[in-house]
Amino acid sequence: MADYLIYWPNYRQDRKRYELGPDNPLVDWRTSQERLHRSFQSGDRFWFITAGNSFGGDVPTAAYLVNMFVAGEMRANSGDDPNYPGNEFRYTVLAADNSARWIDPPILVDELVRPDGHVAEEHIGILLQGGPRRLNDDVAMAFERLVPAG
């Protein structure tokens, strides 16, 4: 099983649109990443970050951890959400039952995920374009300590 870092550019809009929060965490995520589709395993963990400017964080360009879940399955996107149409987002990753955790308040994790050689003034969203990134064991363990299983 693997741990993946997901940059969530639509955090502000999705939080409002889907009424996400501590009692209603994100439990599905849509993607077209073939690399992820080929390597996906039930039990993979997905760690979602956004930039501080998405919610009024102290550091607008920095990475903040906002949600996580353990993946239960990946299937074809049914097209049931017009905001994430199946022709643009081919797959839906669904959380395993009761595994999703909304992180409130968001946790600053920039030092753990910012690519080497990039200064804090560079927006984390620009640096993490290109889809999910597999986390190394040290970062995954650090995230575990920040978000204990519930």
C-alpha positions as CSV (number, residue, x, y, z in Angstrom):
1,M,0.0,0.0,0.0
2,A,1.1,3.6,-0.7
3,D,0.5,7.1,0.6
4,Y,-0.3,9.8,-1.9
5,L,-0.2,13.6,-1.7
6,I,-3.1,15.3,-3.5
7,Y,-3.1,19.0,-4.1
8,W,-6.7,20.2,-3.9
9,P,-7.1,23.4,-5.9
10,N,-10.9,23.6,-5.6
11,Y,-10.9,23.3,-1.8
12,R,-12.8,26.5,-1.1
13,Q,-15.4,25.9,-3.7
14,D,-15.9,22.2,-2.9
15,R,-16.1,22.8,0.8
16,K,-19.0,25.2,0.2
17,R,-20.6,23.2,-2.6
18,Y,-20.6,19.9,-0.8
19,E,-20.9,21.3,2.7
20,L,-17.7,19.5,3.7
21,G,-16.4,19.8,7.3
22,P,-15.7,17.7,10.4
23,D,-19.0,15.9,10.2
24,N,-18.9,15.5,6.5
25,P,-15.3,14.9,5.3
26,L,-14.3,14.3,1.7
27,V,-15.0,10.6,0.9
28,D,-14.4,10.6,-2.9
29,W,-12.0,12.1,-5.3
30,R,-11.9,12.2,-9.1
31,T,-8.9,11.9,-11.3
32,S,-7.7,11.0,-14.8
33,Q,-4.2,9.9,-13.7
34,E,-3.4,6.7,-15.5
35,R,-0.3,6.2,-13.4
36,L,-2.4,6.2,-10.2
37,H,-5.0,3.9,-11.9
38,R,-2.3,1.3,-12.7
39,S,-0.8,1.3,-9.2
40,F,-3.9,1.7,-7.1
41,Q,-4.5,-0.7,-4.2
42,S,-7.4,-0.7,-1.8
43,G,-5.8,0.5,1.5
44,D,-3.7,3.3,-0.2
45,R,-3.9,6.5,1.8
46,F,-4.8,9.8,0.2
47,W,-3.6,13.0,2.0
48,F,-5.2,16.2,0.7
49,I,-3.5,19.6,0.9
50,T,-4.4,23.0,-0.2
51,A,-2.8,26.4,-0.1
52,G,-3.3,28.9,2.7
53,N,-5.0,31.3,0.4
54,S,-7.8,28.8,-0.1
55,F,-9.1,29.3,3.5
56,G,-7.4,32.4,4.9
57,G,-4.3,30.6,6.3
58,D,-1.4,32.5,7.8
59,V,0.9,31.7,4.8
60,P,-1.1,32.1,1.6
61,T,1.4,30.2,-0.6
62,A,2.1,27.3,1.8
63,A,0.7,23.8,1.9
64,Y,-1.9,22.8,4.6
65,L,-3.2,19.4,5.3
66,V,-7.0,19.5,5.1
67,N,-8.4,15.9,4.7
68,M,-7.3,12.3,4.4
69,F,-8.8,9.0,3.7
70,V,-8.0,5.3,3.2
71,A,-9.0,4.2,-0.2
72,G,-11.6,1.5,-0.5
73,E,-11.9,1.3,-4.3
74,M,-11.3,3.0,-7.6
75,R,-13.9,2.8,-10.3
76,A,-15.0,4.5,-13.5
77,N,-16.4,8.0,-12.9
78,S,-20.2,7.6,-13.4
79,G,-20.6,11.3,-14.4
80,D,-22.9,11.9,-11.5
81,D,-21.2,15.2,-10.5
82,P,-21.4,17.9,-13.2
83,N,-18.4,19.6,-11.5
84,Y,-16.2,16.6,-12.2
85,P,-17.5,15.1,-15.5
86,G,-16.5,11.7,-16.6
87,N,-14.9,12.9,-19.8
88,E,-12.4,15.0,-17.8
89,F,-12.1,12.9,-14.7
90,R,-12.1,9.2,-15.7
91,Y,-11.9,7.6,-12.3
92,T,-13.4,8.0,-8.8
93,V,-11.5,6.9,-5.7
94,L,-13.9,6.1,-2.9
95,A,-12.9,6.1,0.8
96,A,-13.1,2.9,2.8
97,D,-16.0,3.1,5.4
98,N,-15.3,5.5,8.3
99,S,-11.7,6.2,7.2
100,A,-12.1,9.9,6.1
101,R,-10.8,12.6,8.4
102,W,-11.5,16.3,8.0
103,I,-8.7,18.3,9.5
104,D,-9.9,21.4,11.2
105,P,-8.1,23.6,11.5
106,P,-5.9,22.8,8.6
107,I,-2.3,21.9,9.6
108,L,0.7,23.6,8.0
109,V,2.8,20.9,6.4
110,D,4.7,23.0,3.9
111,E,8.2,22.0,5.2
112,L,7.2,18.3,4.7
113,V,6.0,18.6,1.1
114,R,7.6,21.6,-0.6
115,P,10.0,20.4,-3.3
116,D,13.6,21.1,-2.6
117,G,15.0,24.3,-3.9
118,H,11.7,26.3,-3.9
119,V,11.2,29.3,-1.7
120,A,8.1,29.9,0.4
121,E,6.9,32.7,-1.9
122,E,6.3,30.2,-4.6
123,H,2.7,28.9,-4.5
124,I,2.5,25.3,-3.5
125,G,-0.2,24.7,-6.1
126,I,2.1,25.6,-9.0
127,L,4.9,23.4,-7.6
128,L,2.6,20.4,-7.2
129,Q,0.9,20.5,-10.6
130,G,0.8,17.2,-12.4
131,G,-1.3,15.1,-10.2
132,P,-0.8,12.9,-7.1
133,R,2.6,12.3,-5.7
134,R,3.7,9.2,-3.8
135,L,4.9,10.1,-0.4
136,N,8.1,8.7,1.1
137,D,7.8,6.8,4.4
138,D,9.2,9.6,6.5
139,V,6.6,12.1,5.3
140,A,3.8,9.5,5.6
141,M,4.8,8.8,9.2
142,A,4.9,12.5,10.0
143,F,1.4,12.9,8.6
144,E,0.3,9.9,10.7
145,R,1.5,11.7,13.8
146,L,-0.4,14.8,12.9
147,V,-3.6,13.0,12.1
148,P,-4.1,10.0,14.4
149,A,-6.5,7.3,13.3
150,G,-10.0,7.9,14.6
